[in-house]
Amino acid sequence: MFLLTVAGKERDGAYSVQDEGGNQILYLFEEEDDAERYAMMLEEDEGYPEMHVLEVEDEVMIKTCKMHGYNYIVITPNDIVIPPDIKNDFI
């Protein structure tokens, strides 16, 4: 799996989006190409800083999310995700 971080700040947190209920949702991409494409959309369309795609172990990342109470969603190659209109916090 792959997640997004701000380039050079990989230890500071991962990219997440806020859902309609105000909860932060971590995006975990199954495919690196999808993560890279999403990062490019953020950088170009939303004015985000340069993003870095980080590979993580599936089971470890999901266990970590559950242990800390983080919400997450696994983005499959069949999913279409578009960056939100507003900037969101990092978890």
C-alpha positions in Angstrom: 0.0 0.0 0.0 1.0 3.6 -0.5 0.1 6.8 1.3 0.9 10.5 0.8 3.1 12.8 2.9 4.5 16.2 2.4 8.0 15.8 0.8 10.7 16.2 3.4 8.2 15.9 6.2 7.5 12.2 6.0 7.8 11.8 9.8 5.3 14.6 10.6 2.2 12.8 9.3 0.2 11.5 6.4 -2.2 13.2 4.0 -5.9 12.8 5.0 -9.2 14.2 4.0 -12.1 15.4 6.1 -15.5 13.7 5.6 -18.8 15.4 6.0 -18.9 14.5 9.7 -15.6 16.3 10.3 -13.6 13.1 10.7 -10.1 12.7 9.2 -9.8 9.8 6.7 -6.4 8.5 5.7 -6.2 7.4 2.1 -4.3 4.1 1.6 -3.7 3.4 -2.1 -3.3 -0.2 -3.4 -1.3 1.0 -6.4 1.6 3.4 -6.5 0.5 4.9 -9.8 -2.8 5.9 -8.3 -1.1 7.5 -5.3 1.3 9.4 -7.6 -1.6 10.6 -9.8 -3.5 11.8 -6.8 -0.4 13.6 -5.5 0.0 15.3 -8.9 -3.6 16.5 -8.8 -3.1 17.9 -5.3 0.1 19.7 -6.3 -1.2 21.2 -9.5 -4.9 21.8 -8.9 -5.0 22.6 -5.2 -1.7 24.3 -4.5 -0.4 21.8 -2.0 3.3 21.5 -1.4 5.2 18.8 -3.1 3.9 15.4 -2.0 5.8 12.2 -1.5 4.4 8.7 -2.1 5.5 6.4 0.7 5.2 2.6 0.6 3.8 1.0 3.8 3.1 -2.6 4.8 -0.6 -3.3 4.4 -1.1 -5.2 7.7 1.1 -2.9 9.8 -0.6 0.3 8.5 -4.1 -1.0 9.1 -3.2 -2.3 12.6 -1.7 1.1 13.4 -4.8 2.9 12.2 -7.0 0.7 14.3 -4.7 0.9 17.4 -4.8 4.7 17.3 -8.4 5.1 16.2 -7.6 6.6 12.8 -10.2 6.3 10.1 -8.9 5.0 6.8 -10.0 3.9 3.4 -8.3 1.6 0.9 -8.3 3.1 -2.6 -8.4 0.3 -5.2 -7.5 0.6 -8.9 -11.3 0.6 -9.6 -11.9 3.7 -7.4 -11.9 7.3 -8.6 -10.9 9.9 -6.0 -10.7 13.6 -6.6 -9.0 16.0 -4.2 -11.4 18.1 -2.1 -11.8 21.8 -2.7 -10.2 22.7 0.6 -6.9 21.8 2.3 -7.2 19.3 5.1 -5.1 18.4 8.1 -2.5 15.7 8.3 -2.8 13.0 10.9 
